[in-house]
Amino acid sequence: MTLFKKRTAGKPGEWYYCLEHKTVEEGPDCPGKDRFGPYASPEEARHAMEIAAERNLQWENDPRWHDAQADEDTEES
């Protein structure tokens, strides 16, 4: 008995950006490891790489994600 069915077709209105083909596609045509999404519109999916770069920059500059305080505490011990 299969617990999880493999989803082969996307829902209408789900848009993805394929990292391998560098194209926008409706529904998950390519494997999950090769795509970003789902996005609400093709225009949003077209900007997937820019959105990812912005999120990466936010993450890199977020002090909650850095262990600087923990490193300082370890050095003092």
N, C-alpha and C positions, 0 to 999 in steps of 0.2 A: 504494500500500500504506500503510495506516495504521499508524504506529508506536505510538501510544497510543490506546487506546479510551477514549472518554468514559464515565465511570462515572455511570450514571443512577440506580442504586438502591443504597442502603446495605446494609451487612451487618446482620443481626439483632443487636441489642444495641448498635449505634452510635447515640448520641444527639447532637443538635446544638441550638444555640440560634440561632434566626433573628433577626438584628439588625433586619431590616425589619419583620417581623410581631410581634416580641417574644414568640415562642412557642417551646416545646420541640418538636422533631420527631424521629422515628426515621428514620434514613437521611437522606442529603442531598437534601432536597426543593428547597431554594432554592440559588441559585448560591453558589459558594465565597466570593465577595466580601461576601456578606450573612450569613455564619454563623460561629459559633465552634464548634469541636469537632474530632473526635469526643470525647465523654465516655462514661464507662462506664455511667452510669445517668441516668435522666431527672431525678433529684434534683440530681445534679451539674451537668447542663446548665441546670437552673433557676437555679443560682447562678453562671452564666457571667460575668455582668457584675460581680459581687462578686469573683470569682476574678481577673478581668482588672484590676480596680481595685487589688487587693492586690499583684498582680505589678507593676503600674505604679509603685506606691509603693515596692516593694522596689528596682526598677530606678533610680528617682529618687534613692534614698538609698544606692546602691551606689557606693563610691568608685572601683571599677574602671571604671565607665562615664563618669567625668567627666575632663575634660582639664585640671583645675586645675593639676596638676604640670607638664604640658606648657606651659601658658600662663605659669607662673612662670619656667620655663627660658627661654622666648622673650623675656620682658621683661628678663631679666638680661643677655642677649647684646647 
